[in-house]
Amino acid sequence: KPVRAPACAGASADPGSAYNIHVNGVLHCRVRYSQLLGLHEQLRKEYGANVVPAFPPKKIFTLTPAEVEQRREQLEKYMQAVRQDPTLGGSETFNSFLRKAQQETQQIPTEEVVLEVLLSNGQKVKVTILTSDQTEDVLEAVASKLDLPDDLVGYFSLFLVRETKDGAFSFVRKLQEFELPYVSVTSLHNPEFRIILRKSYWDSSYDDDVMEHRVGLNLLYAQTVSDIEHGWILVNKEQHRQLKSLQEKVSKKEFIRLAQTLKYYGYLKFDPCVTDFPEKGCHVVVSAGNNELNFQVRLPSEQIKEGSFKVTRMRCWRVTSSVPMSNGPSGSSPGKSEVKLELAFEYLMSKDRLQWVTITSPQAIMLSICLQSMVDELMVKKSGGSIRKMFRRRVNGALRRSDSQQAVKSPPLLDSPDASREPMAKLSSKLTSVSLRGISHSSSANDVGANDFHGNYAFEGIGDEDL
């Protein structure tokens, strides 16, 4: 059973005390201080004491409530530092620790199961996997079932989505290397949550690589048709007639080529939410694509305005979340009304004017993931790398990150800036917000990682003449 802390306010943070680890605003696992210490010692053994951040020391005596909270903060800082270090955060030691803890917390034994993965056209692909299989394993099992060649696997990703009543999908997040997809989806205890396969790049010129192969072409075609049907891609009457004609002729490549010329092709559309730009309380539909966030804003005057925020002009961004306490086995699930998520980014409006723009949306994490992956793709192109090399390859049956992906390193973690000071520009670029909450602090309803900044290493100073 999950470890529950003693009811008394001065709960001891001895090696038996439990902490909730939230990843991207959702309860991922519960761990004890002793388990985290074990992880720390393993990392030190593998990478050396000078690489691994300092770990909060053991205490002989029972901790006071203030010391319990201080230790939680220290452990949270430690986990953030590890996660945001390119070597440690991407290490198998760290990721397998989180996967194992996730499986133990959700009490799901290792066994063979059938997992259903959706394609964009609603088709279901059933794969036989182990409950302990990681994201990469599941993605490869789906690719194998579809006969998608190895060198195209990296162009696609698995996403956790929530199915809406009209059959469309609301994107929760891209499944990460530190989680077990079967455990992630079943622990939500809600049939609306599904796993879907979609392309995971932004530059439509990469479509050419994917269309070289029959299965890649079919997947891309199905996704394009679906995006048009759901109104994600804008189509006028004449374009609609042309597309219908190409569909009837089964001219899939020509269909995609025409779609590439349409507005919002390759964008991910988010559910209606609220923004403080251009004024507080505006209703907005945000789309991510073409290295920008597109806003369709409904002003209080009911007037609709459209504008875009380029990712290269975002100095930094952060996601803040309020996570309600839960001792239940499923923890908090995304989409519940009490989970409040915000994405705020600092934007270069003109040569000398930076302004914060905030989006309040249950999909804030997914928005942050989109921003980060756009930046990663830009940096790979800037360094002359190939997108094919961005993806992992299997070497002797084990997953290995390719050299060029390692070359795109995030800056070292800096101390979080004082809230009253001007935020620092270049902080860690890792997309994952890892936070800990001691279970003994049940009186506290919030879990706010307000200083978890994502610095943008593609940020460019732009002069007035470029605006």
RODO-2510 file (C-alpha; in nm, 4 decimals, decimal comma):
residues 467
     n   res          X          Y          Z
     1     k     0,0000     0,0000     0,0000
     2     p     0,1115     0,3594    -0,0516
     3     v     0,3119     0,4934     0,2422
     4     r     0,1078     0,7340     0,4509
     5     a     0,2809     0,9749     0,6857
     6     p     0,1823     0,9916     1,0536
     7     a    -0,1113     1,2206     1,1225
     8     c     0,0772     1,4413     1,3676
     9     a     0,1955     1,7775     1,2363
    10     g     0,5573     1,7136     1,3290
    11     a     0,5923     1,4056     1,1120
    12     s     0,9471     1,2787     1,1126
    13     a     1,1358     1,2874     0,7840
    14     d     1,3339     0,9780     0,8745
    15     p     1,4211     0,7291     0,5980
    16     g     1,0611     0,5974     0,6090
    17     s     0,8881     0,9278     0,5288
    18     a     0,7134     0,9402     0,1913
    19     y     0,7082     1,2149    -0,0697
    20     n     0,4764     1,2487    -0,3652
    21     i     0,6636     1,3138    -0,6876
    22     h     0,4555     1,5083    -0,9352
    23     v     0,5742     1,5058    -1,2929
    24     n     0,4129     1,7646    -1,5143
    25     g     0,1479     1,8380    -1,2532
    26     v     0,0359     1,4746    -1,2177
    27     l     0,1181     1,2340    -0,9357
    28     h     0,3838     1,0030    -1,0784
    29     c     0,4988     0,8079    -0,7748
    30     r     0,5630     0,8089    -0,4005
    31     v     0,9171     0,7640    -0,2736
    32     r     1,0942     0,7566     0,0619
    33     y     1,3995     0,9583     0,1569
    34     s     1,5986     0,6329     0,1680
    35     q     1,5032     0,5507    -0,1932
    36     l     1,6136     0,8956    -0,3114
    37     l     1,9382     0,8536    -0,1179
    38     g     1,9902     0,5189    -0,2936
    39     l     1,9386     0,6904    -0,6328
    40     h     2,1897     0,9610    -0,5334
    41     e     2,4547     0,7043    -0,4355
    42     q     2,4054     0,5141    -0,7609
    43     l     2,4444     0,8363    -0,9662
    44     r     2,7605     0,9295    -0,7727
    45     k     2,9039     0,5849    -0,8402
    46     e     2,8368     0,6148    -1,2135
    47     y     2,9113     0,9814    -1,2813
    48     g     3,1365     1,0965    -0,9961
    49     a     3,0764     1,3215    -0,6950
    50     n     3,1739     1,6373    -0,8857
    51     v     2,8921     1,5884    -1,1416
    52     v     2,6035     1,4968    -0,9086
    53     p     2,4438     1,7787    -0,7014
    54     a     2,4634     1,7760    -0,3201
    55     f     2,2031     1,5627    -0,1408
    56     p     2,0187     1,6774     0,1755
    57     p     2,2025     1,5177     0,4708
    58     k     2,0559     1,2583     0,7064
    59     k     1,9389     1,3831     1,0458
    60     i     1,9680     1,1828     1,3678
    61     f     1,6788     1,3487     1,5506
    62     t     1,3128     1,3804     1,4581
    63     l     1,2618     1,6813     1,2342
    64     t     1,0432     1,9768     1,3282
    65     p     0,7609     2,0707     1,0845
    66     a     0,9798     2,3555     0,9525
    67     e     1,2687     2,1136     0,8945
    68     v     1,0359     1,8650     0,7210
    69     e     0,9325     2,1382     0,4770
    70     q     1,2941     2,2507     0,4341
    71     r     1,3959     1,8927     0,3486
    72     r     1,1121     1,8641     0,0965
    73     e     1,2336     2,1840    -0,0712
    74     q     1,5929     2,0579    -0,0735
    75     l     1,4870     1,7241    -0,2244
    76     e     1,2763     1,9021    -0,4852
    77     k     1,5746     2,1195    -0,5781
    78     y     1,7911     1,8081    -0,5970
    79     m     1,5458     1,6276    -0,8287
    80     q     1,5133     1,9364    -1,0489
    81     a     1,8928     1,9670    -1,0714
    82     v     1,9331     1,6022    -1,1694
    83     r     1,6499     1,6127    -1,4217
    84     q     1,7821     1,9289    -1,5813
    85     d     2,1384     1,8059    -1,6198
    86     p     2,1643     1,6645    -1,9754
    87     t     2,3774     1,3677    -1,8636
    88     l     2,2040     1,2791    -1,5364
    89     g     1,8477     1,3623    -1,6491
    90     g     1,8796     1,1501    -1,9607
    91     s     2,0532     0,8639    -1,7798
    92     e     1,9022     0,5187    -1,7632
    93     t     1,9698     0,5152    -1,3858
    94     f     1,7468     0,8186    -1,3258
    95     n     1,4744     0,7235    -1,5726
    96     s     1,4532     0,3611    -1,4580
    97     f     1,4286     0,4821    -1,0959
    98     l     1,1201     0,6893    -1,1868
    99     r     0,9697     0,4066    -1,3933
   100     k     1,0162     0,1496    -1,1156
   101     a     0,8755     0,3884    -0,8535
   102     q     0,5757     0,4595    -1,0794
   103     q     0,5013     0,0886    -1,1149
   104     e     0,5385     0,0237    -0,7400
   105     t     0,3219     0,3214    -0,6412
   106     q     0,0421     0,2211    -0,8777
   107     q     0,0782    -0,1431    -0,7608
   108     i     0,0739    -0,2875    -1,1110
   109     p     0,2696    -0,6165    -1,1325
   110     t     0,4888    -0,6948    -1,4331
   111     e     0,2863    -0,9080    -1,6715
   112     e     0,2005    -0,9360    -2,0377
   113     v    -0,0924    -0,7164    -2,1445
   114     v    -0,2588    -0,5928    -2,4610
   115     l    -0,2404    -0,2150    -2,5011
   116     e    -0,4604    -0,0316    -2,7474
   117     v    -0,2957     0,2594    -2,9327
   118     l    -0,5054     0,4827    -3,1576
   119     l    -0,4144     0,6238    -3,4969
   120     s    -0,5422     0,9630    -3,6145
   121     n    -0,8189     0,8032    -3,8236
   122     g    -0,9615     0,6214    -3,5189
   123     q    -0,8064     0,2879    -3,6154
   124     k    -0,6873     0,0857    -3,3159
   125     v    -0,3526    -0,0903    -3,3061
   126     k    -0,3335    -0,3606    -3,0398
   127     v     0,0142    -0,4459    -2,9190
   128     t     0,1197    -0,7135    -2,6709
   129     i     0,3643    -0,5569    -2,4251
   130     l     0,4774    -0,5888    -2,0653
   131     t     0,3266    -0,3528    -1,8081
   132     s     0,6890    -0,2563    -1,7308
   133     d     0,7711    -0,1573    -2,0915
   134     q     0,8910     0,2019    -2,1284
   135     t     0,7704     0,4559    -2,3850
   136     e     1,0395     0,3678    -2,6420
   137     d     0,9528    -0,0042    -2,6220
   138     v     0,5819     0,0617    -2,6759
   139     l     0,6523     0,2993    -2,9664
   140     e     0,8705     0,0346    -3,1309
   141     a     0,6058    -0,2345    -3,0751
   142     v     0,3455    -0,0135    -3,2486
   143     a     0,5878     0,0635    -3,5353
   144     s     0,6632    -0,3072    -3,5759
   145     k     0,2910    -0,3949    -3,5875
   146     l     0,2391    -0,1279    -3,8557
   147     d     0,5544    -0,2265    -4,0515
   148     l     0,6930     0,1248    -4,0116
   149     p     1,0668     0,1082    -4,0940
   150     d     1,3183     0,1685    -3,8142
   151     d     1,4561     0,4895    -3,9603
   152     l     1,1084     0,6485    -3,9522
   153     v     1,0152     0,5494    -3,5948
   154     g     1,1774     0,8652    -3,4568
   155     y     0,9476     1,0911    -3,6589
   156     f     0,6532     0,9728    -3,4496
   157     s     0,5666     0,9839    -3,0801
   158     l     0,3045     0,8506    -2,8430
   159     f     0,0768     1,1089    -2,6826
   160     l    -0,1596     1,0821    -2,3893
   161     v    -0,4924     1,2302    -2,5016
   162     r    -0,8395     1,2725    -2,3631
   163     e    -1,1194     1,1769    -2,5989
   164     t    -1,3952     1,4380    -2,6185
   165     k    -1,7646     1,3675    -2,6791
   166     d    -1,7425     1,4671    -3,0474
   167     g    -1,4667     1,2112    -3,1089
   168     a    -1,1863     1,4696    -3,1175
   169     f    -0,8808     1,4589    -2,8905
   170     s    -0,7547     1,6938    -2,6260
   171     f    -0,3768     1,6517    -2,5855
   172     v    -0,2517     1,5965    -2,2303
   173     r     0,1188     1,5358    -2,2929
   174     k     0,3774     1,3537    -2,4962
   175     l     0,4740     1,0319    -2,3186
   176     q     0,8244     1,0583    -2,1734
   177     e     1,1182     0,8186    -2,1337
   178     f     1,0791     0,8020    -1,7541
   179     e     0,7266     0,6568    -1,7623
   180     l     0,5528     0,3312    -1,8434
   181     p     0,2705     0,4063    -2,0903
   182     y     0,0474     0,1197    -1,9718
   183     v     0,0808     0,2291    -1,6084
   184     s     0,0354     0,5989    -1,6969
   185     v    -0,2913     0,5422    -1,8807
   186     t    -0,4457     0,2753    -1,6541
   187     s    -0,3620     0,4590    -1,3304
   188     l    -0,5901     0,7441    -1,4431
   189     h    -0,8895     0,5065    -1,4073
   190     n    -1,0804     0,6841    -1,6831
   191     p    -1,1612     0,5315    -2,0254
   192     e    -1,1562     0,8808    -2,1835
   193     f    -0,7759     0,8790    -2,1584
   194     r    -0,6108     0,7084    -2,4554
   195     i    -0,2696     0,6785    -2,6195
   196     i    -0,2393     0,8032    -2,9771
   197     l     0,0396     0,7878    -3,2368
   198     r     0,1164     1,1141    -3,4188
   199     k     0,4083     1,2744    -3,5977
   200     s     0,6336     1,4605    -3,3549
   201     y     0,8192     1,7167    -3,5658
   202     w     0,7204     2,0710    -3,6688
   203     d     0,8987     2,1456    -3,9966
   204     s     0,6807     2,0176    -4,2822
   205     s     0,9894     1,9657    -4,5034
   206     y     1,0453     1,6472    -4,2984
   207     d     0,7194     1,5155    -4,4464
   208     d     0,9262     1,4204    -4,7543
   209     d     1,1266     1,1665    -4,5504
   210     v     0,8088     1,0157    -4,4051
   211     m     0,6276     0,9996    -4,7412
   212     e     0,9105     0,7934    -4,8941
   213     h     0,7594     0,4845    -4,7333
   214     r     0,4073     0,3465    -4,7784
   215     v     0,3295     0,3196    -4,4034
   216     g     0,4732     0,6627    -4,3265
   217     l     0,2661     0,8110    -4,6081
   218     n    -0,0510     0,6398    -4,4802
   219     l     0,0042     0,7658    -4,1225
   220     l     0,0701     1,1209    -4,2405
   221     y    -0,2299     1,1119    -4,4731
   222     a    -0,4619     0,9843    -4,1954
   223     q    -0,3407     1,2581    -3,9608
   224     t    -0,3880     1,5308    -4,2251
   225     v    -0,7420     1,4127    -4,3087
   226     s    -0,8268     1,4033    -3,9363
   227     d    -0,6871     1,7545    -3,8735
   228     i    -0,8944     1,8918    -4,1632
   229     e    -1,2109     1,7140    -4,0433
   230     h    -1,1677     1,8569    -3,6910
   231     g    -1,1202     2,2081    -3,8282
   232     w    -0,7552     2,2317    -3,7169
   233     i    -0,6461     2,3158    -4,0742
   234     l    -0,8411     2,5995    -4,2395
   235     v    -0,9957     2,5118    -4,5771
   236     n    -1,2100     2,7297    -4,8086
   237     k    -1,4744     2,5915    -5,0458
   238     e    -1,2468     2,5684    -5,3504
   239     q    -0,9662     2,4004    -5,1538
   240     h    -1,2206     2,1616    -5,0021
   241     r    -1,3385     2,0663    -5,3536
   242     q    -0,9771     2,0033    -5,4666
   243     l    -0,8994     1,7951    -5,1574
   244     k    -1,2144     1,5864    -5,2056
   245     s    -1,1180     1,5201    -5,5664
   246     l    -0,7664     1,4075    -5,4647
   247     q    -0,9177     1,1865    -5,1946
   248     e    -1,1462     1,0175    -5,4474
   249     k    -0,8444     0,9502    -5,6728
   250     v    -0,6535     0,8221    -5,3666
   251     s    -0,3739     1,0677    -5,4509
   252     k    -0,2327     1,0759    -5,0989
   253     k     0,0933     1,2598    -5,1738
   254     e    -0,0845     1,5307    -5,3749
   255     f    -0,3454     1,5609    -5,0985
   256     i    -0,0688     1,6230    -4,8404
   257     r     0,1128     1,8650    -5,0752
   258     l    -0,2045     2,0738    -5,1090
   259     a    -0,2685     2,0554    -4,7330
   260     q     0,0861     2,1852    -4,6689
   261     t    -0,0123     2,5148    -4,8349
   262     l    -0,3132     2,5652    -4,6033
   263     k    -0,3289     2,7753    -4,2894
   264     y    -0,2436     2,5883    -3,9657
   265     y    -0,1061     2,2811    -4,1445
   266     g     0,1165     2,0978    -3,8965
   267     y    -0,0217     2,2911    -3,5983
   268     l    -0,1504     2,1331    -3,2784
   269     k    -0,4756     2,2965    -3,1699
   270     f    -0,5554     2,3324    -2,7998
   271     d    -0,8847     2,3527    -2,6151
   272     p    -1,0363     2,7010    -2,5579
   273     c    -0,8770     2,8603    -2,2511
   274     v    -0,8063     3,2002    -2,0906
   275     t    -0,5220     3,4515    -2,1380
   276     d    -0,4223     3,7885    -1,9919
   277     f    -0,3231     3,9225    -2,3372
   278     p    -0,4124     4,1798    -2,4623
   279     e    -0,6152     4,2175    -2,1397
   280     k    -0,7071     3,9959    -1,8428
   281     g    -0,9781     3,7342    -1,8800
   282     c    -0,9737     3,7048    -2,2610
   283     h    -1,0944     3,3760    -2,4049
   284     v    -0,8435     3,2309    -2,6488
   285     v    -0,7845     2,9352    -2,8792
   286     v    -0,4105     2,8597    -2,8939
   287     s    -0,2443     2,6616    -3,1725
   288     a     0,1216     2,5571    -3,1788
   289     g     0,3153     2,5193    -3,5033
   290     n     0,5554     2,6888    -3,7456
   291     n     0,7779     2,7902    -3,4496
   292     e     0,5042     3,0010    -3,2931
   293     l     0,2011     3,0065    -3,0664
   294     n    -0,0980     3,1389    -3,2566
   295     f    -0,3690     3,3202    -3,0569
   296     q    -0,7288     3,3622    -3,1675
   297     v    -0,8536     3,5912    -2,8915
   298     r    -1,2112     3,6860    -2,8107
   299     l    -1,1966     4,0276    -2,6475
   300     p    -1,4507     4,1284    -2,3790
   301     s    -1,6136     4,3356    -2,6575
   302     e    -1,6756     4,0004    -2,8404
   303     q    -1,4348     4,1113    -3,1155
   304     i    -1,2058     3,8304    -3,2427
   305     k    -0,8384     3,9144    -3,2947
   306     e    -0,5567     3,6937    -3,4168
   307     g    -0,1844     3,7173    -3,3510
   308     s     0,1269     3,5032    -3,3182
   309     f     0,4153     3,4768    -3,0716
   310     k     0,7389     3,3493    -3,2277
   311     v     0,9331     3,1003    -3,0186
   312     t     1,2635     3,2782    -3,1022
   313     r     1,1361     3,5908    -2,9217
   314     m     1,0399     3,4152    -2,5973
   315     r     1,3162     3,4827    -2,3464
   316     c     1,1978     3,2161    -2,1020
   317     w     0,8797     3,0468    -1,9896
   318     r     0,7506     2,8589    -1,6902
   319     v     0,4621     2,6313    -1,5983
   320     t     0,3017     2,6687    -1,2578
   321     s     0,0612     2,4146    -1,1185
   322     s    -0,1654     2,3856    -0,8190
   323     v    -0,1873     2,0161    -0,7391
   324     p    -0,4485     1,9078    -0,4839
   325     m    -0,3361     1,6592    -0,2193
   326     s    -0,4502     1,3055    -0,2775
   327     n    -0,3649     0,9849    -0,0940
   328     g    -0,5704     0,7764    -0,3339
   329     p    -0,3949     0,5276    -0,5599
   330     s    -0,4570     0,7303    -0,8735
   331     g    -0,3385     1,0674    -0,7417
   332     s    -0,4534     1,3709    -0,9310
   333     s    -0,5524     1,3226    -1,2894
   334     p    -0,5118     1,5799    -1,5637
   335     g    -0,8336     1,7468    -1,6655
   336     k    -0,9856     1,7623    -1,3167
   337     s    -1,1213     2,1084    -1,2518
   338     e    -0,9249     2,1577    -0,9306
   339     v    -0,5861     2,1277    -1,1057
   340     k    -0,4951     2,4769    -1,2209
   341     l    -0,2102     2,5020    -1,4695
   342     e    -0,0611     2,8163    -1,6198
   343     l     0,1994     2,8714    -1,8882
   344     a     0,3647     3,2136    -1,8736
   345     f     0,6273     3,3298    -2,1231
   346     e     0,8344     3,6471    -2,1370
   347     y     0,8095     3,7929    -2,4867
   348     l     1,0149     4,0526    -2,6702
   349     m     0,7319     4,2829    -2,7842
   350     s     0,9684     4,5476    -2,9239
   351     k     1,3422     4,6225    -2,9113
   352     d     1,3552     4,7153    -2,5418
   353     r     1,0243     4,5841    -2,4122
   354     l     0,9749     4,2415    -2,2620
   355     q     0,6283     4,1455    -2,1418
   356     w     0,4900     3,8388    -1,9627
   357     v     0,1945     3,6669    -2,1296
   358     t     0,0003     3,4040    -1,9321
   359     i    -0,2223     3,1223    -2,0596
   360     t    -0,4408     2,9415    -1,8018
   361     s    -0,5141     2,5964    -1,9402
   362     p    -0,5209     2,2313    -1,8247
   363     q    -0,2962     2,1752    -2,1303
   364     a    -0,0204     2,4142    -2,0116
   365     i     0,2286     2,1264    -1,9794
   366     m     0,1643     2,0168    -2,3372
   367     l     0,2098     2,3775    -2,4537
   368     s     0,5450     2,3885    -2,2747
   369     i     0,6470     2,0569    -2,4346
   370     c     0,5574     2,1994    -2,7783
   371     l     0,7678     2,5109    -2,7183
   372     q     1,0629     2,3019    -2,6041
   373     s     1,0476     2,0630    -2,8988
   374     m     1,0282     2,3579    -3,1440
   375     v     1,3419     2,5032    -2,9827
   376     d     1,5185     2,1647    -2,9962
   377     e     1,4348     2,1281    -3,3663
   378     l     1,5562     2,4827    -3,4417
   379     m     1,8843     2,4190    -3,2586
   380     v     1,9485     2,0921    -3,4432
   381     k     1,8925     2,2679    -3,7770
   382     k     2,1122     2,5610    -3,6687
   383     s     2,3966     2,3229    -3,5822
   384     g     2,3613     2,1558    -3,9226
   385     g     2,2337     1,8321    -3,7699
   386     s     1,9793     1,6044    -3,9309
   387     i     1,6432     1,5384    -3,7663
   388     r     1,6994     1,1669    -3,8307
   389     k     1,9911     1,1869    -3,5880
   390     m     1,7767     1,3504    -3,3209
   391     f     1,6209     1,0200    -3,2355
   392     r     1,7341     0,7223    -3,0364
   393     r     1,8668     0,4116    -3,2011
   394     r     1,8750     0,0579    -3,0715
   395     v     2,2287    -0,0688    -3,0211
   396     n     2,2548    -0,4380    -2,9291
   397     g     1,8965    -0,4293    -2,8064
   398     a     1,9545    -0,1319    -2,5747
   399     l     1,8325     0,2200    -2,6399
   400     r     2,1024     0,4804    -2,6961
   401     r     2,0668     0,8530    -2,7548
   402     s     2,2521     0,9627    -3,0671
   403     d     2,5521     1,1972    -3,0450
   404     s     2,3863     1,4896    -3,2172
   405     q     2,1021     1,4916    -2,9677
   406     q     2,3517     1,4970    -2,6831
   407     a     2,5162     1,7975    -2,8519
   408     v     2,1996     2,0025    -2,8002
   409     k     2,2544     2,0474    -2,4295
   410     s     2,0489     2,2610    -2,1999
   411     p     2,2351     2,5247    -1,9969
   412     p     2,3324     2,4300    -1,6399
   413     l     2,0722     2,4739    -1,3705
   414     l     2,0894     2,8107    -1,1954
   415     d     1,9373     2,9003    -0,8612
   416     s     1,5784     3,0121    -0,9004
   417     p     1,5660     3,3911    -0,9064
   418     d     1,4137     3,5873    -0,6217
   419     a     1,0478     3,6552    -0,7124
   420     s     1,0923     4,0290    -0,6524
   421     r     1,3871     4,0538    -0,8933
   422     e     1,3921     4,0566    -1,2706
   423     p     1,3779     3,6877    -1,3802
   424     m     1,7051     3,5472    -1,5129
   425     a     1,7136     3,4826    -1,8834
   426     k     1,8806     3,1531    -1,9537
   427     l     1,7660     2,8868    -1,7116
   428     s     1,7224     2,5200    -1,7705
   429     s     1,5494     2,4181    -2,0888
   430     k     1,4226     2,0808    -1,9741
   431     l     1,0515     2,0469    -2,0301
   432     t     0,9698     1,8423    -1,7233
   433     s     0,8551     1,9921    -1,3983
   434     v     0,9371     1,7472    -1,1205
   435     s     0,8046     1,8430    -0,7781
   436     l     0,7791     1,6748    -0,4408
   437     r     0,5174     1,7196    -0,1736
   438     g     0,5527     1,5544     0,1649
   439     i     0,2377     1,3545     0,2372
   440     s     0,2421     1,4813     0,5968
   441     h     0,1566     1,8285     0,4639
   442     s    -0,2043     1,7395     0,3970
   443     s    -0,3156     2,0790     0,5232
   444     s    -0,1522     2,2411     0,2207
   445     a    -0,3710     2,2197    -0,0876
   446     n    -0,1228     2,3644    -0,3329
   447     d     0,1922     2,2430    -0,4960
   448     v     0,3292     2,5399    -0,6837
   449     g     0,6583     2,5246    -0,8715
   450     a     0,6572     2,8979    -0,9407
   451     n     1,0285     2,9278    -1,0088
   452     d     1,0593     2,6424    -1,2559
   453     f     1,1820     2,8507    -1,5498
   454     h     1,2592     2,7119    -1,8933
   455     g     1,5254     2,9326    -2,0520
   456     n     1,5136     2,9565    -2,4283
   457     y     1,8507     2,9025    -2,5912
   458     a     1,7013     2,9980    -2,9308
   459     f     1,6061     3,3433    -2,7949
   460     e     1,7242     3,6232    -3,0255
   461     g     1,7450     3,9958    -2,9567
   462     i     1,5467     4,1605    -3,2348
   463     g     1,5659     4,5238    -3,3400
   464     d     1,2704     4,7508    -3,4147
   465     e     1,3341     4,7234    -3,7883
   466     d     1,2605     4,3481    -3,7647
   467     l     0,9321     4,3880    -3,5790
***
